[in-house]
Amino acid sequence: MRGGHPAQVGMMETPTDSQDGAPRTTSARGPLGGLAAATSLFTILPAPMIADVDRRVAIRAIRAFPWLGLCLGVVGGLIAGGVLAMGAGSWLAAILALVWLTGATGGFHLDGVADTADGLGSRRDPARALEIMKQSDIGPMGVIALVLTLLVDLGALSSLTGTAGALGAGSWWRVGLLVMLGPSVARAAIIVATMPSIPCARPGGFGSLVAGVSTPRTVAVNFAALELVWAALGWAVGGWQWAVTVAVATLVALGMAWLWIRHLVKRFGGLTGDCYGSINELTQTVTWTLLALALAVVA
């Protein structure tokens, strides 16, 4: 989730009205409007174009961000579960699910991982580190961070899909539910990262547009609803034991995200769009890893 996202709004091929051929736009009003805004801003999927990206649109898009992650996760879970159901193996299931989740977002969050790693790895003062992060090229630290992130993601997903048999009958759709949790928890961390207490490191970029948009009430309401949904998914996977397991795993992942947020703020003086991308990816990786470890213990 880096600072260049508004450019995506202008570049996207948007749906057109069947009568006059004019692009359809959205004012991002209501829950569905917020979901449409989040889809338009944070993915490359077809969505109504946002005519004017302002603070109100940013607030609604961030509120809907975890629910967008849940929608993306549903498709990823269906892909992973479908491949398992066809007997094509855990590695293919893991790879195709990861390809979908990476492709749907245009790799924006992974780009943030690379840029953040370059900034951290430079060991320069905050101002110079932010300049390094803004450059278009990727340094060695960025490449290493990208490779390691994808390897851990792939390892966690292949472990989840490979030990699915421990869940018993219908394991293919049960493991699909576990896969879909990662993207939602990851984007829930962004709600925390956009609280007013978290400063913006680079005024003027897209990061500054979403900085501070999440009020404590927004965080509380979203997290209460999300935890209920996540626990319900865990219940569907394997009863109350997995409901508790999922609840604990998501809380630990969000706790790790909070520690990462504090580290980035201390290092850079605030967050940028690239930092948001790294928070998203770190939280997703931790969530899948914890769930894979839990399933391995059961197996």
N, C-alpha and C positions, 0 to 999 in steps of 0.2 A: 504494500500500500504506500506508494511513494508519491512525491509531490507533483508528478506529471499527470495525474489522473484526469483533471479537467480537459486536457487535450483530447482524451479518449472520447469525451462526449461529442466533440465536433467531428471526430474521425469515424465514429461508428455508423454503419449502415442501419438506419432506423426504419421501422415500419411506416408505411404511407397510407393516407386516407384513400379509400377506394374511389371517391368521387372527384377530388381535385388533385390527387397525387402529392399533397403537401405533407411534410413529415409530421407525425403525431408527437405531441409533447405532453409532459406530465407536470403538474404542479406539486406532486408528491404529497397530496393531502390524504390523511387517513392511513391505516395500517398497510393497505395494499399499495397506496401511493409511496409510502416509505420503502416498501420492499422493491417497488419498481425503481425508485431512486437509487437504492443500494445496488441493484442489479446493473443499472446503467453506469454507475460510477466505479464499481469495484469488480466488474467482470467484463468479458468481451461478448457475452451472450446478447442476442437481440432484445432490445428493451426500448420503451418510449424515450425519446431524447428530452433532456432537461434544458429548457430554454435559458434559464438563468440559475446558475449554481450559486446560491447564497447561503447565509448562515441557517436559515430555516430549513432549507433542503438538507444541509449537512446534518442538522439535529435529527431529522426524520430518518435519514439514511443510516446513521450510526445506531439509532434505536432498533432499526430493522436488521442490522448487520448479522447478529447471531442467528436470526431466523432465516436469512439468506444462506448462511453456512449450513443450517439444517437441511435446506432444500438441495444445496449442492451435495451434501452428504447422503441424502436419499438416493440420488443418482449413482454416486460412488458405491454405496452399499449394494444397490441393485446390480451394478456391474460385477462387483466382487462376488456376491452371492450367486449371480447367474452363471458365472464362469465355474464356480464350485459345483453348482447343480448339474452342469454339463460334464463334470469330471475332467476338466481341462487342467487342473492343478492349481496349487496355491500361489506359485510364482506368477503365473499369467494373471490370476485374479488380482494380486497385489499391484502388478505393474499397470494393468489397464485402469484400475481404480485411481492410481496416482496420476496417470496420464490425464484422465478426465479432470481431476481436481486442479492440476497444474494448468491444463489447457484452457479451462473455463475462465480462469482468472488472468490469462495471458502472461502468467509467470510474474505478475507484479510483486507479489509478496516475496518470492524467491529473489527477485532483483533487490528488494530491500534488505534481505539477508546478506547478500554479497556486498552491497554498499556499506551497510553497518559494520560488517566485519573489516572492511578496508579502513573505515574510520577508526575503529577500536585498535586495529593492528598497527596503525601508523604511529601510535604513542606520541602524537603531537598534541599541542594545546587545543582546546575545544574549537576555536575559530578555524585553525588550519585543518583539523580533523573534519569539520563540516564541509570545508572546501573540497577535500579529497572525496568525501561521500557524494558530492554533487557532480563530480566528473563522470563522463560517459563510459570510460573504460573500467575494467575490473582487474584489480590487483591480485597477487597470489593469495592473500588472506581471504579475499572474496571467493576465489575459486575453491579453496580448501573448505570454506564454510558451506558453499553450495553442495559440493560433493558429499560432505559428511551429513548434511541435513537430508539429502535425498537417500543416502545409504541407510540412515537410521529409519527414515520413513518406510523405505522398502522392506527393511528387516522387520520392523514392527508389523506392517501389514501382512507380510508373508508368514510371520509367526501366528498372527491372528487367524488367517485363512488356513494355515497348515495344521493347526491344533483344533480346528472347528469341531472335529468329531467328539471332543470332550463335552460338547453341549448337548449331545444326544440327537434324537430324531429331529429333523428339520434344521440341522446345524447350518445349512447354507444361508437361510434367511436370518437366523440368529446372529451369525457372524456379520452379516450385512448391517444389522442394527448397531453393532459395535463400531464398525467402520464409519458409519455416518455421524458418530458422536464427535470425532476429531475436528472437522471443519466448524461445527457449531461452537464448541468450547473455545476454539482458537479465536473466533470472532467476538465471543463474549469478553475475552481479555481486552479487546479494543475499547469496549465501553469503559472499562476501568482506566485504560490509558488516556481516555479523553475527558477525565474528570477535571474540574476547575483547578484542583491542587497540583496538577501536572503541567509544568510550563512548556511553552513552545520554543524550540531552539532556533528556528529560522523563520522570522516573520515574513509574510508575503507569499509563501508557498501554500500548496494545498493542505499541508499539515497544520498550518495556522488556521485554516478555515474550520477544521474539525476539532482543534484543540479546545478543551474546556466545555464542550457541548453537552456532556453527560452530567446531569445533576445527581445528587445522592438519591433522590426519589426515583429517577430513571434507572439507576444502577440497582436499587433495591427491588423495584417492580420486575425488571427484566430478569434478574437473577432468581427471584422467587419462582417465576413462571418457568424459566429454563431448567432449574433444578427439578421441578416437578416432572417436566417432560423427559429429562435425562433419566431420572429415577424410574419413570414409567417404562422407558425403553429397556432399562436394566431388568425390570420385573418381567418384561416380555422375553428377555434372553434366558433367564433362569430363576425366577422367583425372587423372594425378598433378599436372598444372599447376593444376587447380582445387582439388585436395586441399591443395596448398601455399597457394594463394590464400585459401582458406577458413580455414586454420590461422592465417595471418598476420592476416587481417581480424578474426578473433575475438580474437586476442591484443591487437591494437591497440585494439579496442573495450573489452576488459576493462581495458587500461591507462588508457584515458580515464575509465572508471568509477572506477578507483582514485584518479586525480587529482581527480575530482569529489567523491569521498568525503572525501578529505583537506581539500578546500576547505570542505565543509559542516561538518566537525568543527571546523575552525579558526574558522569564522564563528559557529556556534551552540553550540560546546562539546560537541557530540555529534550523534547522529542521532535523528530521530523517525520515526514511521510515514510522514509526508509526505515526508521525505527519501528513504526507501526507494522511494517511488513515483517520485520524480524520477530516482533512480539507474536504476531499471528502464527508464523511458522514454528517458533519454539513451543508455543502452547499446543499446537496440533501434534507435534512430534512427541511431546511429553505425554499427552493424553493417550495416543496410540500405544506408546511404549508401556505405560502402566497397565493398560487393558490387556496387552499381549502377555505381560508378566503374570497378571492375575489368571489369565486363561491357561497359561503354562503350568501354574501351580495346581489348578483344577485337573488338568490333564495328567 
